[in-house]
């Protein structure tokens, strides 16, 4: 299985770089993965999206649909792409420690 390493910490990831042990996630993990998604600094806006996605995933076992994410966080899709250049499915879900989404986020 592939791994992702940063500053002496190693994480098991899938072929797309998504964390394979979602229960291992914490905010430090999100910070470790941020550079890999072209996010240089995690702002309050990033954390709002990350925590919403994470909470939704823990409650329902899947990532939220993009319309729900936008509605619940108050961000337009374009704003989410400003926060996460690779998008909500790849960037935001990866930083939230979710497995790679199978459908539309």
matplotlib code that plots the C-alpha trace (Angstrom):
import matplotlib.pyplot as plt

x = [0.0, 1.3, 2.3, 2.5, 5.2, 5.8, 8.1, 8.6, 4.9, 3.8, 0.2, -1.2, -3.0, -4.7, -3.4, -4.9, -3.4, -6.5, -6.0, -6.8, -7.4, -10.1, -10.1, -6.5, -7.6, -7.1, -6.3, -2.6, -3.3, -5.2, -2.2, 0.2, -1.9, -2.6, 0.6, -0.3, -3.5, -1.9, -3.3, -0.5, -2.5, -5.6, -7.9, -11.2, -12.9, -11.0, -11.7, -15.4, -15.6, -13.3, -15.2, -18.6, -17.5, -16.0, -19.0, -21.4, -19.2, -19.1, -22.9, -23.9, -20.9, -20.5, -19.4, -22.1, -23.4, -22.0, -25.3, -25.6, -22.0, -22.6, -25.9, -24.8, -21.4, -22.8, -20.1, -20.7, -19.0, -16.6, -15.5, -14.9, -12.7, -10.8, -10.3, -9.5, -8.1, -8.5, -12.2, -14.4, -14.2, -10.4, -9.0, -11.6, -12.4, -8.7, -7.9, -11.0, -9.5, -12.3, -11.8, -11.9, -15.6, -17.2, -19.9, -20.6, -19.7]
y = [0.0, 3.5, 5.8, 9.6, 10.9, 14.4, 15.5, 12.0, 11.0, 8.3, 7.7, 4.8, 6.2, 4.9, 5.3, 8.9, 9.9, 9.6, 8.5, 4.8, 5.1, 7.7, 7.1, 8.3, 11.8, 14.9, 18.5, 17.8, 15.3, 17.9, 20.3, 17.5, 16.9, 20.6, 21.2, 18.2, 19.9, 23.4, 24.8, 26.8, 27.9, 26.5, 29.4, 29.5, 29.0, 25.8, 24.5, 25.3, 23.1, 20.4, 20.0, 20.0, 17.3, 15.3, 15.6, 14.6, 11.6, 10.4, 10.7, 9.2, 7.3, 9.2, 12.7, 15.3, 16.3, 19.5, 21.4, 20.4, 21.4, 24.8, 25.3, 24.3, 26.2, 29.3, 29.1, 29.2, 26.5, 29.1, 30.0, 26.3, 26.1, 29.1, 27.4, 24.0, 24.4, 20.7, 20.9, 19.6, 15.9, 15.7, 18.5, 19.1, 15.4, 14.5, 17.1, 15.9, 12.4, 10.8, 7.9, 8.9, 9.8, 7.4, 9.8, 13.5, 15.5]
z = [0.0, -0.8, 2.0, 2.4, 4.7, 6.1, 8.9, 10.1, 10.1, 7.7, 6.6, 4.6, 1.5, -1.6, -5.1, -5.2, -1.8, 0.3, 3.9, 4.4, 8.2, 8.6, 12.4, 12.6, 11.4, 13.5, 12.6, 12.4, 9.7, 7.7, 8.1, 6.9, 3.8, 3.0, 0.9, -1.3, -2.3, -2.9, 0.3, 1.9, 5.0, 6.6, 7.4, 9.4, 6.0, 5.3, 8.8, 8.5, 5.3, 6.6, 9.9, 8.1, 5.7, 8.5, 10.7, 7.9, 7.0, 10.6, 10.8, 7.4, 6.2, 3.0, 1.9, 1.5, -1.9, -3.2, -3.0, 0.7, 1.4, -0.2, 1.6, 5.0, 5.0, 3.2, 0.6, -3.2, -5.2, -6.6, -3.1, -2.2, -5.2, -4.0, -0.7, -2.2, -5.7, -6.5, -5.5, -2.8, -3.7, -4.0, -1.9, 0.9, 1.4, 1.4, 4.1, 6.1, 6.2, 4.2, 1.8, -1.9, -2.7, -5.2, -6.4, -6.6, -3.5]

ax = plt.figure().add_subplot(projection="3d")
ax.plot(x, y, z, "-o")
ax.set_aspect("equal")
plt.show()
